[in-house]
Amino acid sequence: MMPSLAAHIALLKSQAEAGVDFRPRAGALCPACGQTAKITATRPWDGDTRIRYHRCQTPGCILASLNQSIKSVQVDR
């Protein structure tokens, strides 16, 4: 059974807020469309962890249309 659209959107927003992996060469991928999201803010290193915030710019992406911030976590320098 397919989840409702509202449930699907809630899941995508939850994934964006919880954080996706950040890879120095590839960046962070939008959990909705899988495309590289644009960095909007970078926090300083906290030990071995760095947090960044992104926004998806892909036309037609649910998170882009909602202007949802996507958190990423980098765990290596």
C-alpha positions as CSV (number, residue, x, y, z in Angstrom):
1,M,0.0,0.0,0.0
2,M,1.4,3.4,-1.0
3,P,1.8,6.0,1.8
4,S,-0.3,9.2,1.5
5,L,1.3,12.2,-0.1
6,A,1.3,14.0,3.3
7,A,3.1,11.0,4.9
8,H,5.6,11.0,2.2
9,I,6.3,14.7,2.5
10,A,6.6,14.4,6.3
11,L,9.1,11.6,5.9
12,L,11.2,13.6,3.4
13,K,11.2,16.6,5.7
14,S,12.2,14.4,8.7
15,Q,15.1,13.0,6.7
16,A,16.2,16.5,5.7
17,E,16.1,17.7,9.3
18,A,17.8,14.6,10.7
19,G,20.8,15.0,8.4
20,V,22.3,13.4,5.4
21,D,25.9,12.5,4.8
22,F,28.2,15.1,3.4
23,R,31.1,13.9,1.2
24,P,33.8,16.5,0.3
25,R,33.9,15.5,-3.4
26,A,30.1,14.9,-3.9
27,G,28.6,17.3,-1.4
28,A,25.2,16.4,0.1
29,L,22.4,14.8,-1.8
30,C,18.8,15.8,-1.5
31,P,16.8,13.0,0.2
32,A,13.8,13.7,-2.1
33,C,15.4,13.8,-5.6
34,G,19.0,12.6,-5.1
35,Q,20.6,15.7,-6.7
36,T,23.4,17.7,-5.1
37,A,22.0,20.4,-2.8
38,K,23.5,23.9,-2.6
39,I,25.3,24.8,0.6
40,T,23.6,27.8,2.4
41,A,25.5,27.7,5.7
42,T,28.6,26.0,7.2
43,R,29.2,25.6,10.9
44,P,32.7,25.4,12.3
45,W,34.3,22.0,13.0
46,D,33.2,20.6,16.4
47,G,35.8,17.9,17.1
48,D,35.6,15.6,14.1
49,T,32.2,16.7,13.0
50,R,31.0,19.6,10.8
51,I,27.4,20.5,10.1
52,R,26.2,22.2,6.9
53,Y,22.8,23.4,5.7
54,H,21.7,23.2,2.1
55,R,18.7,23.8,-0.1
56,C,17.8,21.8,-3.2
57,Q,17.6,23.8,-6.4
58,T,16.2,21.0,-8.6
59,P,13.1,22.1,-10.5
60,G,10.2,19.8,-9.5
61,C,11.8,18.6,-6.3
62,I,9.4,18.4,-3.4
63,L,11.9,19.8,-0.9
64,A,12.9,22.6,-3.3
65,S,9.3,23.6,-3.8
66,L,8.9,23.7,0.0
67,N,12.1,25.6,0.4
68,Q,13.1,23.0,3.1
69,S,16.5,23.3,4.6
70,I,18.6,20.1,4.4
71,K,21.1,19.4,7.2
72,S,24.3,17.5,6.4
73,V,27.0,16.0,8.6
74,Q,30.6,15.5,7.7
75,V,32.6,13.3,10.0
76,D,36.1,13.4,8.4
77,R,38.3,16.2,7.4
